Amino acid sequence: KHKQMASQLHVFLFLFFTLNICLSFSFIHDNVNYDSLKIQNIISKKSIKLGPVHYGSGTVFRTWAPHADFVWIMSSGFTNGKYVNLESENNGYWSVDITTSTVGDEYSFLIQYQGQNLTRLDPYARNTIQTSSNSYISVVHNDTFDFGNDNYVLPGQFEIVIYEMHVPTFNPTNTSTNVGTFQDVISKLDYLSNLGVNVIELLPIVNFPSGGPRAWGYDPGAPFSIMDAYGGYTGLQNLVKNCHQRGIGVFLDIVWNHLDGNNELNIYDGWSEKESGFPSNGGNPEGIYFYQNENAVTDWGPRPNYGTNQVAQYILDNVQLFLEECHVDGYRWDSVICIRKGEQSCWDQQNENPDGVALLQQATTLTTKFNGFSIAEDLQNDASVTNPVNQGGIGFNAQWSDTSYYKLQDTLGNSNDNTRNIDEFVQVLSGTYSGGGKGSWRVIYTENHDKASGQNQGQGRWPVIVDSANPFSYISQKLSALGIATVLVAPGVPMIFYGQEFLDTENFVFGDVPNIPWTQVGNYANNQWSSFGSYNGFFNMTKTLIDLRRNVGGHSSGLTTLDMNVYYQSQNDLVIAFMRDNVLIVMNLSSTVYSSGYNVGCPNSGTWNVLFNSDLEVYSSVFGNNGAGITTLTTSNTPMHGFNYSITIPLGAYSTFIISQS
C-alpha cells in the first residue's frame, strides 16, 4: 500500500511540475522554430554544432542530454522569462531555433529527469555570468570578432621562447578587485616584446568555481566559458589579436585530466550509475560526461569519460574552439599521464587507458591541422608522448622536462661548489639523460608555476632555492643567471616564468599568489623606459640571452638547432666548453675567477666576436665585471681539446661566455 501511494505521489509531482512548466511557455511560439531541416542547415555551416549557434537573425540552441524526459530553455529576453521546450532529435540531442535570440541574451536550460527539474548551464557557452559561487547563467556570444589581417605564423620549434604567466596577478590595475585582465596583459605587450619572448603561455583561464579569480585555475568548472573577471571570450580574442600584431603567439594551459567537483557538467541530465569497479572511496558517480567505473576518480576531481564519443567530441570541440574562434597557437596539457592512464593513482598504473590515448592523438592531430603546437605535462620522459601519431605515438610537439629541472637543482640550487657534478650538468645541457632525446622533445626551465610555488620542500623561486635567507645575495643572483643561461643555450624549448627575468623572489604560493613586483624592473611602454628598477640590469641580461637564442642579430643560429658538441669538461675546475654549430659557449660553475683567462679548444682560427658575458656589472652591481670592454677574441695556434686551435676566455665566477665568428 505504501509503495502504491509513493508511486502515485511520484506521478502527481511529475505531472504537477510538467504542467507548471508547460503553462509557463504557453504564448510565445511566434519566435520558435522546430524545422529540423532548417536547424541542420544552420549548424552544418559551423565547425562546432552544439551550444548557442548564432546565425544573424536568431540562434539555434542544441544540447546533449540522452536520459532527459524533457529539455526547456528560459531567458529573461527572448522567452520573456517563460520556458520553451527543445525538441528531441531522437539521438540524445535536443534543439530549438529561437528566431529572435541575439548576442548578449542570457539563458539557462531546464532538464527534467524522472520528475526532477534541473537548471543547467549550456556546456558550450563561451560567455557566462556567475550568479553564486557555484552557479552560472549562459550568454549568447558574439562570433563576429574582427581579427583584421591576422597572418601570424608560429616560429619554428627551436626558435620559440615561452613566457608562462598568470593573468590575474601579472599586472592588475584595478585596485578594488586586484584581479588582472587580458587588457592589463595587453598594456604590458611592449614590455614583453622588448624582453624578446615570442610566446606567452597563460595559466588556465576558463571558469573555475574554487578559490576566486586569483586562484591557479586548475579545477575547471565550465570548460568552454572564459573567466569574465579576466575579460571573457572577446577579451581573450582581443589579447590574441594584439599579441599577433607584435609577433607573439599565445598558448593556453588546459585541464582535461579532471574537472572540479562542483563543475557544471555533473549529473548533467539527471542520470548516473555506478558501474563495476567504481572506486569504493570515490563518492558518487557524476553522470554522462564522466566515467562510472574505476576510472571515475582522480586525486583532484572526476575524470571525463574519454571513451564516450560525445564526451570525446566535447573535448575536441573545446580544442578547436580556441584555435579557430580565438586564434590561439597551441596548448599545454595538464597532467597528460592521468589522461593516458586510468584509475585514481594514475602515476602508478602500468597499463595505458586506450580511451585517453585515442583522445590525445585526435587532439594533437587537430591542433597540428591549425598549425598549432602541443605541449604535454607528463613528466615521465616517455618517448611515446612525443612520437608522431603515424608511428604509434601520441603526437605532442614537446613535453615538460622535470628531469632537467631536478638535475639543475642538484647542480645549481645551492651555494656549495663541492656539491656540483659536471657530468650531471652535461646531461642537462645535452639532453643525454635517460629518455632525454638529446633535447629534441623537451621544454626546459628552472621555474614554472609548480616549482616556483614552494609547495614541495626545497623548491620555490630560484633565488630562494639558492639562498632563502637572502635571495638577492651575490650567489643567488649568480646561480639564477647561470640557470637562465642554461635554459636558453641548451637544446629544447626554453621557458621562463613571469618575473623570473628580473629576479622576482616571491614564491608563487598556492592560494595566495602575489602580484608581480614591477618596481624591481621599472616601467617600459611606448618603446622606452620611463623608470628603472633595481634589477633592470638582470632583465637586460635575460633579454640578451633570449635575443641570442632566437638569433635576432644573425650571429647565433646554432642555438636554434639541435646541434650540440660538449668537447671539454672539468670536474676539478667546474668548467665546460661546447659548440652549438657556429656558437662556442664556456660556462664556469665555480667561484673561481679566471681574470687572466681560461684556455679552451677552438674549431676555427681567427677573430671571434663576444656575444655575451654574464659577469658584466651592467647586469648587476654585485657581478665581477671580468672581461668588461672585450668585444673580440683571437685564437692561438696551440692545439687543444681535439681542435687545431685554442682561445683564451676571460671567465668570471659562476659565468657564461658566448662567442661566434658569424
N, C-alpha and C positions, 0 to 999 in steps of 0.2 A: 504493500500500500504506500509506504514512504517513498519507494523508488518511483512508483507511478506518479505521485504528487510532485516529486522533484523533476520528473520528465516533463510534466505539464507546465511547471514553472519555467523550465528552460525554453519551451516552445513559446510561452507567453512573453518572456523577456525578448526573445528573438524577434517576434512579431512587433512588439512594442517599439524597440529601437529601429527596426526596419521601417515601420510606419512613420515614426517621427522624422527619420532621415528623408523618406520619400516625400513627406509633406513639405520639408524644408527646401526642396528644389523644384517645387511644383510649377512655377510660372516663368521659367527662363530658358525655354527651348529655342528661342529665336536665334541665339548665337551659338548653338551647339550642333555639331555635325558628327554623324557616325558612319559616313560613307567610307567603307573600308578601302575602296579603290583610290579615293582621293587621299586618304591618310597614308596609304602605302606609297603613293606617288610623291607625297611631300617628304616622307622620311627616306625614300630611295635616293634623294639628292644630297643626303647628309651622310658623312662618314660614321657619326655616332647617332644611332637610331632610337635611343631611349632618352628619357628625361624631357625637358622642355625643348621642343623643336620649333623655333620661331621662323615664320616664313613670310613676314611682311605685314599682312593684314590679320594675322592670327597666330595661334600656337597650337601645335599638337602636343598633348601630354601622354606619355607612354611609360608604363612601368611593368616590372616582372613580379607577379605575386601568385604563384601557381596553386596555392592552397586557399586563396581567398574565396569567400562566398560572394562578396560584392566589393567594389572599389569605387569611392567617390572622390571628387576634388572640390575644395572650397576656397573661395577667395573673397576678401573684402571688396575687391574691384570687380573682376569680370563675372563673378557669380552673385554679387551683392550680398555676400555672407550666406548664400544658400549652398546646398550640396548638389553637385551634378555627377551623375554616375558615369564611370568609364565602362566601355563595353568590352567583354571578354573576346579575345581573338581565338579562343579555344586551344591555346598552346601555352598557357601560363602567362601570357602578356595581356595587358589591358590598355585601352587607348580611347582618347576622345579628342576631337578638334574643336577648340573654342575660337570662333572666328573673330572675336573682339579682344582677345588677350594680346597684350603688348609688353614691351620691355619694361621692367620695373614692377610688374604685377607680383604681388605676394600670394602664396597659395600653400595648401597642405593637402595631403592625401588622407582619406579615412578608409581604412581597410576593415572589413567585417569577416571574422573567422569564428565559426561555431558560437555565434551570439556575442562575441567580444567585438567592441568597436575600438580600433587602434589608430590614433593620429600619428601620421608618419611624414617624415621629411622625404622629398624626392631624392633618391640616392645619386641621381645625376645632376642635381642642382649645382651650378657653378657659383651662384651667389646665395647667401643665406643671411638671415637676421637672427641673432641669438636672443631668445626671449627669457631664458633662465640658464642656470649653469649647465644643464644637460638637454636643452630644448631649443630647436631652431625652426624658423619658417623659411620655406623655399622662395626664391625670387627668380623671375624670368630674366635671363642675362641678355646683354647686348652682344650679338655675334657679328657686328659690323665694324670692329675696331680697325682703324686705318694705320697700318704699319708703314705706309709710304713705299718707297722703293727699297724694300729690305732684301738686299742681295748678299747678306753676311754669310761667310763660309768659315766654319771652324778651322783653326790651324791644324797642321799635322800632329799626330800623337806626341811626338817628341819635341814639339815646339810649344806645347801647352804648358802654362804655369797657372795652377789653380789657387784661388784665394777663398778659403772657406769662411763663411760669415753667418752670423745670427742676426736676422733683420731687426728684431725689436730692441736689441742692445747695441747695434752698430753705431747709430747716430740719431738717437731720439731727440727731437727738437721741441716736442710738446711737453712742457714741464708739468702739466696737470695729469697726463696719462703716463708719462715716462715710457712710452712704447714707440719704438722706431717704426717707420713705414717705408714702403717702396719709394715714395717720393724723397724721403730722407736719404735713402741709398743713392738716388739719382743726384742729389746735391753733393755727393762725395765722388762722383764718377771722374771728375777732373783729377782728383787726388789719386784714384786707382789707376787712371791712365798714366799719370806721372810715375807711379810706382812701377808700372810695366806689366802687371798681371794681365792675362788675356782671357781668363775665365773666372767668374765668381760662382761659387757653389753655395747655395742657400740651404741652411738647415730647414727642416720641414715647415711648410707654410700653409698646409691645408688645416681645416678646422680641427682642433683638438679640445676635448672638454676638461682636461685635467691641468691644473697649475696656473691658469691665467695666461694672457698673451705673451708674457715674458718667459714662459717655460721653454724647455728644449723643443717640445712638439713631437716627440717620438711615439705618441699614443694617439693616432688619428681617430677622429670620431665621424667625420663626414669627408671622405677622401676626394670628392670632386669639388668641394667648396673651399675657396681660398679665404684665409683669415681676413675678415672685414676690418679688424683693427690694424692690419698691415696695408690696407688699400684695396683688398678684394681682387676680383677677376680682372677688371680693367686696369687696376693699379699694377698688377703683375705684367700685363701686356705692355703698359707704358714703360715699365722698367726695362723689359727686354728690348723694346724699340730703342730706348736711349743708350743701352749698353751696346747694341749692334752698331749704332751710329758712331761709337767710339772704338769699334773693333774689339769689343769684349763679349765673349759668349756667356751663357747662363746655364748652369746645371742645377737641377733640383734634387734634394735628398728625399727619397720616397720610402715609405714603410709599408711593406706588404707581407711581412712575416707574421704580423698580428695586427689587431685593432684594439682600441681602448675598450675596456669592459663596459663603458657606457656609450658605445658607438651607436650611430643612428641606423645601423643595419640589423641590430639584434632582434631576433624573432620578428622579422620584418612583416611577414604576412600572417603571423599568429602561430604558425606550426613549428614544432621542434620535437625531436625524438632521440633518445639515447640508443645508439647502435651498439653492437657487440664491440667490446674493448674500450668503451668510453672510460676515461680515467676516473678511478674511484674517488680521487680527491679533487676532481675537476669542476665541481659545481654542476650547473645546468647547461644543457646544450643551447646554442644560440640561434638555431633556425637555418633558413635556406642558404644563407651566404657563408655558412661555416661548417666545418667538419662536425659530424655527430659521433665520431669514433675515437680511437686512441690518439688521433692527430688533432683533436679539438683544442687542446690547451697548450699554451706556451707559458714561459715564466712571466710574461708581460700582459697577456690578454688572449682572446680567442683567435684561432688561426683560420683564415679564409679557406674554403673548400676548393682548391685548385683543380680538383677532378670533376667538378660540375661545369658543364660547358658555359652556362650563363654567368657563373661567377668568374671563370677564366676570362670570358669576354668582357665582363665588367672591369677587370684589372687591365686588360689590353686596351679597352676604350679609354681608361684613365691615362695610360701611357701615351696614346695617340692624341688625347685632348691637349696636353701641354705642348707636345711637339707641333701639332697642326694649328691649334687655335691661339696659342700663346708664343709660338716660335722659339721655345726653349731649345737648347742644343744638346742636352743629354741628362743623364741621371746617375746619381749614386744610390744604389740599392742597399738598404739597411739589412744587416744580418741575413745574407743570402743563404748561409748554411741552414737556417731554420725555415727556409722555403724548400730547398732541395733535399732536406732530411725532415723526418716527422717526429712525432711524439713530443712530450714536454721537454725532455733533456736532449734536444736535437744535437747538441755538441757531441754527445756520447754515442750517437747512432752510427752504426756501420753501414746500413743499407740506405740507398737513396729513396726518396719519395718520388716515384715517376711522375706523379701529377705536377709536383713543383718544378721538376727538371723541365718537363714539356712546356709549362707556362713560361719559365725563364728563357728558354730557347725561342719561343714565339715573341717574347718581349724584346730581346736583343735584336732579333731579325727585323722586327717592326721599327725599332729605333734606328737601325742601320738604313732602312728604307728612306728615312727622313734625314739621312746624313748626320745622325746623332751619335753620341758617344755614351757607352755604358760602363759604369764602374761598379764592381762588387765589393761590399764589405763581407768577406768570407773568412779571411784570416787563417786559412789552413794551408796556404801555398799549394793549392790543388790545381794542377795544370788544366784539368778538365773544365774549370770555371772559365778560363780564357781561351781554350782551344776553340776553333771555328765550329759552328753548328754542323757544317757538312762533313766534319771529321769526328762527329760524335760528342763534341764539347758543348758548352752552354753559350758561348759566343760573346762573353764580355770583352771589351777592349782592354781593360785593366782591372786590377784589384788592389785594395789596400794591403800594405805590407807591414804588419806588426812585427814580423821578424826583423826587418831593417830597423824599426824603432827600438826594439829591446836591445839589439846589438849596439846601436848607437848610444843608448842609455848606459850600457855597461862600459862603453869606451869613453864617452864624453860627458857622462852625467855626474861626475864628482871632481873634486879639486886635486885628487891624489894621482900623480903621474905613474906611480908604481902599479896602479890597477889597470892601466891601459894595455890592451892586447892588439898589436898591429895586425895580426892575422885576421882577427875578428873584424877590424875596421876595413881591411881589404875586401872581406866577404861582402860587407855592406856596399862599398863603392862599386864593386864589380857585379853584384848580384849573384855570386857564386856559392851562396849557402844552399842547403838542400831545398829544392823546389824554387830557387830564386830566378831561374830562367834568364840569367845574365841581365836582369833588369828590364827585360822586354815587356813584361806584363804589369809591372808594379806601379802603384802610387806610393811615393816615398815622402816622409815627413818627420819632423821632430816634435810637432804639436798638431793635435786635432781636437775636436770638441770633447772626445772621451778622455784622451790623455791629459789635456790641459785642465780637466775638471778637478784633479786631485782626489777623485773618488777612491782610487787604489793607492795604497801606501807607496811612497817614493815617486809619485807622479805629480804632475801639475805643469804650469808654465815652465819652460826650460830653465830660465834663470833661477826659479825657485827650487827646481830639482838640484841644480848645482850648488846653490848656497841659499838655503831657506832663511838663514838669519840676516843675510844682506844680499838680496837678489840683484842689486845694482853694482855689486862689487866687481873689481877687475876680473877675477876669474870667471864670474858669471857672465859678464859681457863677452869675454874672450871665447869661452866654450859655447855660448849661444851663437856667436858669429861663426865658429867652426861648424856647428850643427847646420845652420842655414846654408853655409857654403857647400857642405857635403850633399845636402838635398838638391842643390841647384847645379852641381857639377857631375853628379852620378847619373848613369843611365836610368831611365824610367820617366814617370810623370811626376814632377815636383809639386808639392802642395804646401802652402804656408797658412797658418791660422790667423784670423784677423787680429791685429795688434802686435803680432809677433815681429813685424817688420820694424817696429820702433821700441822693442824690448818691453812690451806690456808684461807686468809681473803679477797681475791679479788673476787668480785661478778662475776658470770658467765653471763656477760652482753650481752643481745641480740643485735647482730650486731657489737659487739666489744669485742669478747671473749679474755681474757688474757691467755697467756701461763701459765702452772703450774710453780710456783716458786720453782724449785728443790733445790735451795741453802738453803731453810728453813730446809730441812731434810738431805741433803747430798747425796753422790753418793754410790750406792750399786750395785756391779756387781761381777760376778765370786765368789759368796757366801761370799763376805766380803765388809765391808765399807772402801772406800778409802778416804772419807771425811765425816765430821759430821756437820749438820746444827744446828741452834739454837733450833729447835723443833723436833730434833731426838728423844728426850725422849717421846714426845707426840705420835710419831709414835710407839714407843715400847709399850706404854700403849694400843694403839689400837690393835697392834699385839697380845698382851697378851689376850685381850678380845676376839679377833677372834679365837685364839687357844682354848680358853675355850669353846667358842660357838660350835666349831667343835669337841670338846672332843679329841683334839690332844694328850694330855698327859694321857688320860684314866681316869681322875678324875671328869669329869663334864658331864657325859652322859645325865643327866637330862635336860641340855639345848638343847638337840636335840629332845626333846619330846614336847607334848602339856601340860604336867602336870604343874599345877600352883595352889599353895595354899597360898594366901595372908592371913596370920594369925594374923598380927598385923599392925596397922597404927595409927598414932597420928597426928592430925591436929596441936596441940599445939607445938609439937617438930618437925613436918615435917619429921618424920622418918617412914619408912615402912620396914617390915620384911616379907619374903616369901620363901617358899620352891619350888624348881623345881626338884621333885623326890629326888635325892641324894645330891642336892646342896642347901645350905642356903645362901640367899643374904639379906643384910641390906643396905638400901640407906638413906642418910641424905640430905634433900633438903634445909637445912638452913645453916646459917653462924656459928652456934654453934659448938664448938669443944668439943668432949667428950674424953678428954685426960685420964680420969680415967675409961672410958668405958661406953657403953650403954648396958643395960641388956635386952635380948630378950629370949623368949622361945626357947627350942631346943628339937627335937623329940627323939634324942638318946644320951645316956651318953657316956663319954669317951673323947678321944682326937680328935680334928678336925684340919685338915690342912688348912692353909691360902693359898688360890689360887690367891687372887688378893686384892690389897688395892690401890685405885686410888689416895690417898693422898700422896703417896711417892714422894719425891723430885727428884728421878731418872726420873720421868715422866715430871717434870717441876720444875725449880728452885724456882718458886713462891709458890709451894704447901707446906702444913704444915708439912709433914713427920710424922704425928701422926701414931703410931703403927709400926714405922720402926724397922726392925730386928725381929719382931714377926712372927714366921713361924707356930706355933701351938697354939691352944686354948683348954682349958679343961672345961668341963661342971661342974656345981654345981647341987646338988640335990634339989634345990629350984624350985618347980613347977611354971610355968609362961605361960600365953597366950595359955592355953589349952594343954600344954605339961608337962610331969613329970620332965623336967629338964630345966635349963636355962644356958645361956652363955653370957659372957661379951665381947663386941666388941669394940676395940679401934677405935672409929669412928671420922674421921676428918670432917671438914666443907665441904659441898657440895660433899660428897664422896660416893663411892660404895665399899662394903667389901664383899668378896665371900669366903666361906669356904665349905669344904666337908670332909667326912670320908672315901671316896674311896681311 
